[in-house]
Structure formats: structure tokens, C-alpha cells
Amino acid sequence: MRFSYNGNVIVISKGHLSPWKSPKSYLTVERTSDKNSVLMTLPDIAEILVNLVMVTREDDRIPNYQIPSDDCFAHLELQFKFYRLSSKIERVLGRTYQPNFMNHAKPGTAMPIVGGEDKYRTSSLLAADRYTCKCSPARASD
């Protein structure tokens, strides 16, 4: 994995629990294994665990990705822990963080987009050009 901060490549030392901190210490990126796994922390906002998992030939047996012999595939696993979210949170899967959320989907079925796919369609993963976009920190009144 390669990371950048404000357009500059950052180097995270090899080895378990090797941290990198942004110049003002707002962001910490820390290895959680020797390679392919980091924990990113924004204090009082979120923690994001990122794992890059290589797809082996055995893993490919059932889905049959048809990986060329001179190439490889990987899955990007992300886990989020948010702090002080507004009870009115939206965005993609955001409703799953609302206090009274109940998932009515049957286990094992494809994950539905709660509230309707059209409200969350976007031009890019990081773009804010959605019909519904509520991403402000919680206020005392929420």
C-alpha cells in the first residue's frame, strides 16, 4: 500500500505498530502488521482499519475471477469506527449508524442500499455530489 498526505508520499516504517503522524498530529497512520494492514486515526472523529488481502488461486476457485497468470487480485477490507456521529447521518450505508436502525434483509443476500440507490449515486468515492449528503459532526442538539 502507498499513502500520501497533501499530495506528498508518506513513508511508514516497516514493522508492526510503526506510526506516521501528520505535521499537526491530526492524522496518525500506523501499521498493524508488517505489510498490507494499517490503522488510520483522526482523534475524536474516526478510526479506519485498512487491510489489503491478496486473492490466492484457492480463493479464486469459486468466484472464478479469471486472474491472468502474470497478475494478481486483492480485496480491500475497510472497517470504520466513528465518534460523535449525528443521529441524522446519511450517505452510503450511513443510515446503518442511526440509533434505531434495523436491517430487514435476510442474511446472505446482497446488501441493499437503505433509502434507495438513487439518493447515493455519486461521480466518485470521495465526491459530495449526492442527492443526500449530511456529513457534519454531531451537535449538542442532535
N, C-alpha and C positions, 0 to 999 in steps of 0.2 A: 504494500500500500504506500502511496505517496500523498503527502499532505502539503497544503500551502496556507499561508496566512497573509492577507492583504497583498496577494499576488506573488509572494516570496515563498519558495520551497522551504519547508522546515525539516530539520533532521531530528529524529527521535532516536536516541542511542539504542543500540541493540541490547537486549536483555530484559528480563521480566521486571516490571514496575519501574521503567525508565521514563521519567516525566519530561515534558516540554511545557513551558509556560509562556503565554503571550507577554509582550513587553509590560503591560499594565496588570498582568496576572488575572485578567478577566476570563481567560480560557486556559484550561490545562488539558493536554493530550498525554495519556500515559499508557505504555504498553502493558497488556495484561498477560502476554505470553511472549516468547522470543520473536515470533513473527505473526503477522496476519490478524492481530487482535489488539484493539485499543479501547480505552475508556476516555471519552471527552466530557469535560465538566465545565459548565457555566454556573458558578455559585448562585444559589437561590433561584435558578431558572430551570436547568435540566442537566441530566446525565444521559449520555448516549453511549451504549456499548456497541462496538462495531467488530464483527468477525467476518473474515474472508475465508470461505470454506471451499477448498478445491473439490471438483466433481471427479471422482475416480471412475475407471472403466466399470467397476462393480456398481457404483451409484447410478451410472448411465444405463444399466441393463434394462430397467423397467420404463423410464420415460423416453429412452432412445433419442437423446439429443443429436445423435449422429456427429459426434465430435471428430473432426479430422485427426489423423494420427500425428500430425505435426503441430497440433494446437491443444488448448485445454480450456475448460469452462470452470467457473466458480460461482458460488452463491454468496450474496452479500446479506448477512444477517444483521439486523438492527434491533436493539431493544432500547426503549425510551423510558425515562423516569422524569416526570415533570413536577415542579414545585409551584405552589400558589396559583393553580390554574383558575380561571374564571369558570363559574358554573355554566356559563353560556358558550363554552368552547365549541367550535365547529371544525371546519376543514376536513380533509380526508381522514377518516376514522376518528376524528376529533370528538364526535358525539360519544364514542365509547368511553371517554373520560368524564362525561357528565355524571353527576351524583346518582341519578336514578336510572342509568342505562341498563336495559335488559336486552340480551341478544336472543331473538326468537328463531334464529337459523338452526337447522339441525346440524349436530356435529358431523364433520366430514364433508359438508357441502362447501362449494365455493363461497368465500366471504362476500356478502352483499355490501354495497355502499349505502350505508344508512342515510336516509333522507333523499336519495336519488342521485344517480351518476351525473346528471346534467348540472347540478349545483357545484360539483367539484372538479369538472373538467378544466384543465389548465394547459398553457402552452409549454410549460417547463416545470420540473420538480420544485424549483426554488422561486417560481414566479408567483405573484399575488394577483393574477388577473382572473380570479374565480368569481362566479356569481355570489357565492357566500365566502366571506373572508373575515373572520373575527379572531384576531391573534394578539390581543393586548393583554398585559399582565392583569391579574385579579386586583380588584379594588376592594376596599373595606365594605362597600355596599353590596358586593356580589355574594 
